[in-house]
Amino acid sequence: MLPIAVLPAAGLLLGIGGVFSNPHTVHMYPVLDVPFLQSLFILMRSAGQIVFANLSLLFCVGVAVGLAKSDKGTAGLASVLAFLIMNVTINAMLTINGTLASTNLKEVGQAMVLGIQTLQTGVLGGILCGLLVAVVHGRYYKVELHSLLAFFSGSRFVPIVASFASIFLGVLLYFCWPFIQSGISGLGVLVEKTGYAGTFAFGVILKLLLPLGLHHIFYMPFWYTSVGGEAVVNGHLVQGTQNIFFAQLADPNTVKYYEGVSRFMSGRFADFMFGLPGAALAMYHCVKPENRKKVAGILLSAAVTSFVTGITEPLEFLFLFTAPILYVFHVIGVGLAFMLCNIFNITVGMTFSGGVIDFTLFGILQGNAKTNYLMMFPVGAFMFTYYYIGFRVLITWKDLKTPGRGDDYESDVQDDAQDAGSDTPKLGTDDKIKGIIDAFGGRDNIIDLDCCATRLRVNVKDMSSVEDKAFKRYGAIASVIKSDGIQVIFGPQVTVIKNQLDEYMNR
């Protein structure tokens, strides 16, 4: 998740700089035709564009750092070194075998990466390199060499081994990548042939994986590899829906954004901005009158979070466990949202998630001709109605125990959720962090600790020592247990909590 966390900032730079330096926009709004402003917008566009042009390197570093148990700085340095050597090795193999293209690189699957002509391995190549470094780091970062070579022991040995290992990876990719690329392209063709049914299935599968925290793994190939399509933008072959979208965003000659955006991105806006707020309103109208004041704040904050930022877990986990049938209804709704946006060819892209910030920047400001964003409003009205009526009917018909409708146990759950929001700020930071660690069974029970966008991901030695219900006292929305791992959903502030836990445990 580390490289993905960078993308919203880069997307803002590219989006603002790209749209306001576009000659068509300047012609429509002459007030922008000021040398200082245009220079500023061009700088912003260039700064954002370089991030998306080097996603493979970012993912290589992100995977290596994310999988390293400790000494993450060494893993990051080794991953950069390995990435460079891997691509130089591929370049050498192309040269040795006389297959280094001099023109039309994209037609033979080659590209320029950090000034090196190599195979177009894209983000997947960076991920493979990062995985290699993570394995090397895990095995050798504590190695002890003979006294004559003691200087190279431990962390210093990792970049050395990673350098040699990346040579073998480069040679292996030279021989294997054409077959991998053909397989990926074939999968992309298969996805394309499924039409609207495939788009519906994409949305359904994406949302089904959210409770397990595996949804990021599912959509990444569509966003960053040729599974999500290929397009030539400004003379360069670009692979992956999001890569194509941002390449077109930086190209002033773009007339209409890539249609894959309507299949693999735009549906999030229809669901996150319109559908889920409709579900929140339905749940509020089904609350017992005596509980409405208590539950209103929870539902309102969750709905606003979904609408503005596109972070949906705070709302989804209010009904996922207490009323699973609503989640099934929600999953179908997500599939419908993606399919409808595909049918109406709504090409509003995003950096991270489908909230009003990205919708304004990459939809409204881009103009209706490029994005067809105006159609999002009737689609959104349908999604709001679908969720509101569906949730209200199911809740009253099945007497589902959504927030504020339970008696003893359910009311206690809501009290815990309310207490999590009101009591947590009264605790000192150390008390809160110590309480979270104790809920994991103590620091000795924690094997490793990491986080994604909204949840802590922790492996423990003994799951029976974990008090999963205690996490709500410290601001958690919910927790998910699987084997020896537990995911605790805190929301967007989880990165700060994770860093505080690291500091406390290393004292």
Beta strands, then each sheet from edge to edge (+ up, - down):
strand 1: 110-113
strand 2: 116-119
strand 3: 230-233
strand 4: 236-239
strand 5: 446-451
strand 6: 455-460
strand 7: 478-482
strand 8: 485-489
sheet 1: 1+ 2-
sheet 2: 3+ 4-
sheet 3: 5+ 6- 8+ 7-
end
